[in-house]
Amino acid sequence: MELVVATLSERIFTVIRDRIARGEIEPGEPISQSGFAREFGVSRIPLREALFRLEQEGLLASEANKGFFLPQLSAVEAEEIFALRLKIEPDAIGRAAEVAGPADHAAVRQALSALAEAVVARSRAITTFSRAFHLALVQPGSTRITIRMVERLHVLSARYVRKHLEPVGRAQRMLTAHRKLATAWLAGDGDRAAACARECLVDTLDGFRRQFVHESEAADAA
C-alpha cells in the first residue's frame, strides 16, 4: 500500500511541477487541494505528500490559514538560482562534450529538434524542452548528484526563464544560442561548449533583470 501511495504522490508531484513550469498556476494563487484531489481521483494523503515535496523543492510555499501557494517571482531568488547554475552547469557541459559518444550526440540532436518545434509552435512547454536539452548536454560523464542538481536548478529557474522569454523574439534568440551551444558540444569542444553555456545563462539572467526592473518601475508609476 505504501508503494502505491508513493508512486501516486510522485505522479502528482510531476504534474503540478510541470504546470508551474508552464505558467499554468499563477503566483499567489492558493492550491485547491480539494480541486486537485477530484481531478486526480485520489485522497488528500498522496496529494499532500506531493505538495509538501514541492515546498521542500522550493516551488511552493505555505502559510497557516492559507495553505499552499505559488510564491511571487523574486529578483533575489533569480540571482541565487542562476549563480548556482553558473557554478555547476557550464563546466559539467564542457566535461560531457569531451566524453560524449554517438548515442549521446543523437540524444542532444533530438532534444534540440524538440525544443525548436516548441519555439516555432510557441508552446507553453518551452522551458520543459529546454530543460531536457540541457540535461542531455550534461548527462555524459556526469555523476548522479551533478545531474540531479542541474535538473533541480532548471526546475527552479523555469518560471524566470518563462518571464525572460515573454518579449517577442526572445524565444528565437534563445534557440539560436542553444544551436550555437549544441554545435560546439557536438564537435567535442569542451571549452567552447562551456563558454556558450555561460553566455546562455548570463543572457537569460540579464534579460530577466531588465524586465523585472521595467515592470517594477511601471508598477510604481501607475
WOMOKA-V237224 format. One record per residue. N is the residue number from 1. RES is the residue in one small letter. SS is DSSP state (~ for helix, > for strand, _ for the rest). PHI is phi in whole degrees, -180 to 180 (* if undefined). OMEGA is omega as a letter, one per 20 degrees, with the letter a starting at -180 (999 if undefined). Layout:
n->N res->RES ss->SS phi->PHI omega->OMEGA
n->N res->RES ss->SS phi->PHI omega->OMEGA
This chain:
n->1 res->m ss->_ phi->* omega->a
n->2 res->e ss->~ phi->-64 omega->a
n->3 res->l ss->~ phi->-67 omega->r
n->4 res->v ss->~ phi->-65 omega->r
n->5 res->v ss->~ phi->-62 omega->r
n->6 res->a ss->~ phi->-62 omega->r
n->7 res->t ss->~ phi->-65 omega->r
n->8 res->l ss->~ phi->-64 omega->r
n->9 res->s ss->~ phi->-61 omega->r
n->10 res->e ss->~ phi->-63 omega->r
n->11 res->r ss->~ phi->-65 omega->r
n->12 res->i ss->~ phi->-64 omega->r
n->13 res->f ss->~ phi->-55 omega->a
n->14 res->t ss->~ phi->-64 omega->a
n->15 res->v ss->~ phi->-63 omega->a
n->16 res->i ss->~ phi->-68 omega->r
n->17 res->r ss->~ phi->-58 omega->a
n->18 res->d ss->~ phi->-70 omega->r
n->19 res->r ss->~ phi->-67 omega->r
n->20 res->i ss->~ phi->-63 omega->a
n->21 res->a ss->~ phi->-62 omega->a
n->22 res->r ss->_ phi->-84 omega->r
n->23 res->g ss->_ phi->78 omega->a
n->24 res->e ss->_ phi->-87 omega->r
n->25 res->i ss->_ phi->-120 omega->a
n->26 res->e ss->_ phi->-81 omega->r
n->27 res->p ss->_ phi->-57 omega->a
n->28 res->g ss->_ phi->84 omega->a
n->29 res->e ss->_ phi->-75 omega->r
n->30 res->p ss->> phi->-63 omega->r
n->31 res->i ss->_ phi->-84 omega->r
n->32 res->s ss->_ phi->-80 omega->a
n->33 res->q ss->~ phi->-65 omega->r
n->34 res->s ss->~ phi->-67 omega->r
n->35 res->g ss->~ phi->-65 omega->r
n->36 res->f ss->~ phi->-66 omega->r
n->37 res->a ss->~ phi->-61 omega->r
n->38 res->r ss->~ phi->-67 omega->a
n->39 res->e ss->~ phi->-61 omega->a
n->40 res->f ss->~ phi->-85 omega->a
n->41 res->g ss->_ phi->66 omega->a
n->42 res->v ss->_ phi->-130 omega->r
n->43 res->s ss->_ phi->-78 omega->a
n->44 res->r ss->~ phi->-78 omega->a
n->45 res->i ss->~ phi->-65 omega->r
n->46 res->p ss->~ phi->-66 omega->r
n->47 res->l ss->~ phi->-65 omega->a
n->48 res->r ss->~ phi->-66 omega->r
n->49 res->e ss->~ phi->-61 omega->r
n->50 res->a ss->~ phi->-66 omega->a
n->51 res->l ss->~ phi->-66 omega->r
n->52 res->f ss->~ phi->-64 omega->r
n->53 res->r ss->~ phi->-67 omega->r
n->54 res->l ss->~ phi->-63 omega->r
n->55 res->e ss->~ phi->-68 omega->r
n->56 res->q ss->~ phi->-63 omega->r
n->57 res->e ss->_ phi->-79 omega->r
n->58 res->g ss->_ phi->89 omega->a
n->59 res->l ss->_ phi->-91 omega->r
n->60 res->l ss->_ phi->-121 omega->r
n->61 res->a ss->> phi->-129 omega->r
n->62 res->s ss->> phi->-145 omega->r
n->63 res->e ss->> phi->-141 omega->r
n->64 res->a ss->_ phi->-59 omega->r
n->65 res->n ss->_ phi->70 omega->r
n->66 res->k ss->_ phi->-121 omega->a
n->67 res->g ss->> phi->80 omega->a
n->68 res->f ss->> phi->-88 omega->r
n->69 res->f ss->> phi->-156 omega->r
n->70 res->l ss->_ phi->-88 omega->a
n->71 res->p ss->_ phi->-65 omega->r
n->72 res->q ss->_ phi->-68 omega->r
n->73 res->l ss->_ phi->-62 omega->a
n->74 res->s ss->_ phi->-131 omega->r
n->75 res->a ss->~ phi->-62 omega->r
n->76 res->v ss->~ phi->-65 omega->r
n->77 res->e ss->~ phi->-65 omega->r
n->78 res->a ss->~ phi->-59 omega->r
n->79 res->e ss->~ phi->-59 omega->a
n->80 res->e ss->~ phi->-67 omega->a
n->81 res->i ss->~ phi->-62 omega->a
n->82 res->f ss->~ phi->-74 omega->r
n->83 res->a ss->~ phi->-63 omega->r
n->84 res->l ss->~ phi->-69 omega->r
n->85 res->r ss->~ phi->-61 omega->r
n->86 res->l ss->~ phi->-66 omega->r
n->87 res->k ss->~ phi->-75 omega->a
n->88 res->i ss->~ phi->-107 omega->a
n->89 res->e ss->~ phi->-70 omega->a
n->90 res->p ss->~ phi->-58 omega->a
n->91 res->d ss->~ phi->-65 omega->r
n->92 res->a ss->~ phi->-65 omega->r
n->93 res->i ss->~ phi->-65 omega->r
n->94 res->g ss->~ phi->-62 omega->r
n->95 res->r ss->~ phi->-63 omega->a
n->96 res->a ss->~ phi->-64 omega->a
n->97 res->a ss->~ phi->-59 omega->a
n->98 res->e ss->~ phi->-79 omega->a
n->99 res->v ss->~ phi->-118 omega->a
n->100 res->a ss->_ phi->-65 omega->r
n->101 res->g ss->_ phi->-111 omega->a
n->102 res->p ss->~ phi->-55 omega->a
n->103 res->a ss->~ phi->-66 omega->r
n->104 res->d ss->~ phi->-66 omega->r
n->105 res->h ss->~ phi->-62 omega->r
n->106 res->a ss->~ phi->-64 omega->r
n->107 res->a ss->~ phi->-64 omega->r
n->108 res->v ss->~ phi->-68 omega->r
n->109 res->r ss->~ phi->-62 omega->r
n->110 res->q ss->~ phi->-66 omega->a
n->111 res->a ss->~ phi->-65 omega->r
n->112 res->l ss->~ phi->-67 omega->r
n->113 res->s ss->~ phi->-63 omega->r
n->114 res->a ss->~ phi->-65 omega->r
n->115 res->l ss->~ phi->-65 omega->r
n->116 res->a ss->~ phi->-61 omega->r
n->117 res->e ss->~ phi->-63 omega->r
n->118 res->a ss->~ phi->-66 omega->r
n->119 res->v ss->~ phi->-67 omega->r
n->120 res->v ss->~ phi->-62 omega->a
n->121 res->a ss->_ phi->-81 omega->a
n->122 res->r ss->_ phi->54 omega->a
n->123 res->s ss->_ phi->-68 omega->r
n->124 res->r ss->_ phi->-70 omega->a
n->125 res->a ss->_ phi->-95 omega->a
n->126 res->i ss->~ phi->-55 omega->a
n->127 res->t ss->~ phi->-65 omega->r
n->128 res->t ss->~ phi->-67 omega->r
n->129 res->f ss->~ phi->-70 omega->r
n->130 res->s ss->~ phi->-64 omega->r
n->131 res->r ss->~ phi->-62 omega->r
n->132 res->a ss->~ phi->-62 omega->r
n->133 res->f ss->~ phi->-64 omega->a
n->134 res->h ss->~ phi->-65 omega->r
n->135 res->l ss->~ phi->-67 omega->r
n->136 res->a ss->~ phi->-65 omega->r
n->137 res->l ss->~ phi->-70 omega->a
n->138 res->v ss->~ phi->-85 omega->a
n->139 res->q ss->~ phi->-51 omega->a
n->140 res->p ss->_ phi->-63 omega->r
n->141 res->g ss->_ phi->78 omega->a
n->142 res->s ss->_ phi->-87 omega->r
n->143 res->t ss->_ phi->-82 omega->r
n->144 res->r ss->~ phi->-59 omega->a
n->145 res->i ss->~ phi->-67 omega->r
n->146 res->t ss->~ phi->-62 omega->a
n->147 res->i ss->~ phi->-61 omega->r
n->148 res->r ss->~ phi->-64 omega->a
n->149 res->m ss->~ phi->-67 omega->r
n->150 res->v ss->~ phi->-63 omega->r
n->151 res->e ss->~ phi->-62 omega->a
n->152 res->r ss->~ phi->-64 omega->r
n->153 res->l ss->~ phi->-66 omega->r
n->154 res->h ss->~ phi->-66 omega->r
n->155 res->v ss->~ phi->-62 omega->a
n->156 res->l ss->~ phi->-66 omega->a
n->157 res->s ss->~ phi->-88 omega->a
n->158 res->a ss->~ phi->-57 omega->a
n->159 res->r ss->~ phi->-64 omega->a
n->160 res->y ss->~ phi->-75 omega->r
n->161 res->v ss->~ phi->-65 omega->r
n->162 res->r ss->~ phi->-59 omega->r
n->163 res->k ss->~ phi->-63 omega->r
n->164 res->h ss->~ phi->-61 omega->a
n->165 res->l ss->_ phi->-86 omega->a
n->166 res->e ss->_ phi->-61 omega->a
n->167 res->p ss->_ phi->-61 omega->a
n->168 res->v ss->_ phi->-59 omega->r
n->169 res->g ss->_ phi->94 omega->a
n->170 res->r ss->~ phi->-67 omega->a
n->171 res->a ss->~ phi->-64 omega->r
n->172 res->q ss->~ phi->-68 omega->r
n->173 res->r ss->~ phi->-64 omega->r
n->174 res->m ss->~ phi->-63 omega->r
n->175 res->l ss->~ phi->-64 omega->r
n->176 res->t ss->~ phi->-60 omega->r
n->177 res->a ss->~ phi->-66 omega->r
n->178 res->h ss->~ phi->-69 omega->r
n->179 res->r ss->~ phi->-66 omega->r
n->180 res->k ss->~ phi->-62 omega->r
n->181 res->l ss->~ phi->-62 omega->a
n->182 res->a ss->~ phi->-64 omega->r
n->183 res->t ss->~ phi->-61 omega->r
n->184 res->a ss->~ phi->-65 omega->a
n->185 res->w ss->~ phi->-65 omega->a
n->186 res->l ss->~ phi->-67 omega->r
n->187 res->a ss->_ phi->-81 omega->a
n->188 res->g ss->_ phi->77 omega->a
n->189 res->d ss->_ phi->-89 omega->a
n->190 res->g ss->~ phi->-62 omega->a
n->191 res->d ss->~ phi->-64 omega->a
n->192 res->r ss->~ phi->-68 omega->r
n->193 res->a ss->~ phi->-62 omega->r
n->194 res->a ss->~ phi->-63 omega->r
n->195 res->a ss->~ phi->-64 omega->r
n->196 res->c ss->~ phi->-65 omega->r
n->197 res->a ss->~ phi->-63 omega->r
n->198 res->r ss->~ phi->-62 omega->r
n->199 res->e ss->~ phi->-60 omega->r
n->200 res->c ss->~ phi->-61 omega->a
n->201 res->l ss->~ phi->-67 omega->a
n->202 res->v ss->~ phi->-65 omega->r
n->203 res->d ss->~ phi->-63 omega->r
n->204 res->t ss->~ phi->-63 omega->a
n->205 res->l ss->~ phi->-65 omega->r
n->206 res->d ss->~ phi->-63 omega->r
n->207 res->g ss->~ phi->-64 omega->r
n->208 res->f ss->~ phi->-65 omega->r
n->209 res->r ss->~ phi->-57 omega->a
n->210 res->r ss->~ phi->-62 omega->a
n->211 res->q ss->~ phi->-68 omega->a
n->212 res->f ss->~ phi->-64 omega->r
n->213 res->v ss->~ phi->-64 omega->a
n->214 res->h ss->~ phi->-60 omega->a
n->215 res->e ss->~ phi->-70 omega->r
n->216 res->s ss->~ phi->-65 omega->r
n->217 res->e ss->~ phi->-66 omega->r
n->218 res->a ss->~ phi->-66 omega->r
n->219 res->a ss->~ phi->-67 omega->r
n->220 res->d ss->~ phi->-67 omega->a
n->221 res->a ss->~ phi->-79 omega->a
n->222 res->a ss->_ phi->-70 omega->999
